[in-house]
Amino acid sequence: MQQDAVIIGGGFAGLSAAYILARARRHVTIIDSGTPRNRFAAHSHGVLALDGKSGLEILADARAQLTAYPTVTFVEGEAHAAEGTIDDFHIGVTGHGSIAARRLLLASGIEDRLPDIPGLAERWGKTVLHCPYCHGYEIGGGPIGVLATHPMSAHQATVVADWGDVTLFTNAMPEPDEATLALLERRNVSLQPGAVSMIETGTCDRLRVRLENGRTFDVKALFVAADLHLRGTIAQSLGCELQDTPAGKILTTDAIKATSIPGVYAAGDNARAFGNITLVSADGVMAGLGMHQSLMFTAHS
Ligand SMILES: Cc1cc2nc3c(=O)[nH]c(=O)nc-3n(C[C@H](O)[C@H](O)[C@H](O)COP(=O)(O)OP(=O)(O)OC[C@H]3O[C@@H](n4cnc5c(N)ncnc54)[C@H](O)[C@@H]3O)c2cc1C
């Protein structure tokens, strides 16, 4: 049966959109491969009334609530292709054939690609962190590292300085300009030049940042701005317009989260430069409203 909408990605954005469509009694299928971006962290923070709850638990609760709506279907799996035009999309799901839908929401999130430094990836979401607003409070002050990966890393270090005593490891990136150096000094950020060779376990549960020159520094946490990449290539194959941001490429959307392709919407980290659970949930709600309004005012209603 043709669905009113298919949502690729059952994360925070996708499920938020699903509530809107389910409550409008629309037939919606959510395809999800079960790997939300924050799955590496045991707790989520800064989410209204849910501070400290795990992201996976929040999503499991939402899925359980949505399952109670008779027009909602969940498909566990990977959407590998999508084609068609408004009112007639076909979405291929590995092991599940093809699903037909009038509208399509891309809510598949982004992938964080970390620098290839031994010891970094296995600590991601635990002591190697992406955002001080999400996880900075729990560090409780003390020595904190910021690993430069990007020209904006110096700015990140000046922000993180509100959470502890920050060392910016330049990791052989070009030294910041004079104005930035002055700002780093004003924010009490120390600069540590030289390539980082490895992240190890230090004393008292700290991380040890080892430089190629042999020097080591123990810190309580290390912030790293990962390289952000859209997941999969469905948006590109449909011809959706992309835009560059300092964080990487994202999908271009309008105020109701419609992409440049009629009938295709995008919400979540894949369509905003900085995402967190609250912001992407709001985007999902907006996309749900946008899709519903667009379904209401077209021929099939
Ligand atoms: C380590 C870490 C910790 C974080 N902690 C916090 C925090 O404490 N508080 C906070 O507010 N924010 C936090 N964030 C940010 C937050 O996780 C993201 O903003 C949020 O997950 C984005 O939601 P989304 O719905 O866009 O994507 P996601 O949550 O990543 O969900 C996307 C979903 O789409 C699925 N998917 C992808 N491709 C396909 C496909 N082709 N077919 C089917 N399914 C697909 C994935 O499996 C996934 O389930 C954290 C991020 C990281 C990296």
The ligand as a Gaussian input file, in Angstrom:
#p B3LYP/6-31G(d) Opt

LIG

0 1
 C       28.888000      11.315000      21.104000
 C       27.722000      12.262000      20.983000
 C       27.006000      12.607000      22.103000
 C       25.927000      13.487000      21.993000
 N       25.283000      13.881000      23.136000
 C       24.244000      14.738000      23.049000
 C       23.588000      15.170000      24.236000
 O       23.981000      14.817000      25.355000
 N       22.539000      16.015000      24.096000
 C       22.107000      16.455000      22.883000
 O       21.133000      17.213000      22.828000
 N       22.721000      16.070000      21.741000
 C       23.773000      15.215000      21.809000
 N       24.427000      14.832000      20.659000
 C       23.915000      15.285000      19.351000
 C       22.760000      14.384000      18.895000
 O       23.141000      13.030000      19.033000
 C       22.375000      14.647000      17.453000
 O       22.125000      16.030000      17.259000
 C       21.145000      13.832000      17.062000
 O       21.392000      12.458000      17.254000
 C       20.754000      14.077000      15.607000
 O       19.528000      13.439000      15.383000
 P       19.104000      12.969000      13.914000
 O       17.726000      12.439000      14.059000
 O       19.384000      14.010000      12.926000
 O       20.113000      11.775000      13.579000
 P       20.451000      10.452000      14.381000
 O       20.066000      10.564000      15.800000
 O       21.874000      10.153000      14.069000
 O       19.504000       9.371000      13.738000
 C       19.632000       9.005000      12.385000
 C       19.026000       7.615000      12.245000
 O       18.977000       7.310000      10.851000
 C       19.373000       5.966000      10.661000
 N       19.864000       5.839000       9.282000
 C       20.901000       6.453000       8.680000
 N       20.964000       6.116000       7.378000
 C       19.947000       5.255000       7.160000
 C       19.490000       4.544000       6.015000
 N       20.069000       4.668000       4.805000
 N       18.427000       3.714000       6.156000
 C       17.798000       3.570000       7.347000
 N       18.184000       4.245000       8.470000
 C       19.245000       5.074000       8.362000
 C       20.450000       5.721000      11.713000
 O       20.607000       4.369000      12.001000
 C       19.877000       6.526000      12.893000
 O       19.067000       5.717000      13.716000
 C       25.529000      13.986000      20.732000
 C       26.265000      13.628000      19.594000
 C       27.366000      12.799000      19.720000
 C       28.186000      12.461000      18.498000

